[in-house]
């Protein structure tokens, strides 16, 4: 369910698994490995869920930063968390 009325999407578990595995491979190709920290800066969309599950699949820790934060606030959270990658 999106933020706007009538804004919705349906996806099967099989489709979700396929997207998560694809994105987990992208993360691995970027050098993300188990116990690395990743920041996710996205609105509430399907890709946010995919990114979170892909991090969990490879054992990377993730933090979701609310998309309303300023660039300075986002930078502080990335530095404080010791994140190696930002997903937007």
ZIQUI-V126477 format. One record per residue. RES is the residue in one small letter. SS is DSSP state (H for helix, E for strand, L for the rest). Layout:
BEGIN
res-><RES:RES>
ss-><SS:SS>
END
This chain:
BEGIN
res-><x:x:x:x:x:x:x:x:x:x:x:x:x:x:x:x:x:x:x:x:x:x:x:x:x:x:x:x:x:x:x:x:x:x:x:x:x:x:x:x:x:x:x:x:x:x:x:x:x:x:x:x:x:x:x:x:x:x:x:x:x:x:x:x:x:x:x:x:x:x:x:x:x:x:x:x:x:x:x:x:x:x:x:x:x:x:x:x>
ss-><L:L:L:L:L:L:L:L:L:L:L:L:H:H:H:H:H:H:H:H:H:H:H:H:H:H:H:H:H:L:L:L:L:L:L:L:E:E:E:E:L:L:L:L:L:H:H:H:H:H:H:H:H:H:H:H:H:H:L:L:E:E:E:E:L:L:L:L:L:L:H:H:H:H:H:H:H:H:H:H:H:L:L:L:E:E:E:L>
END
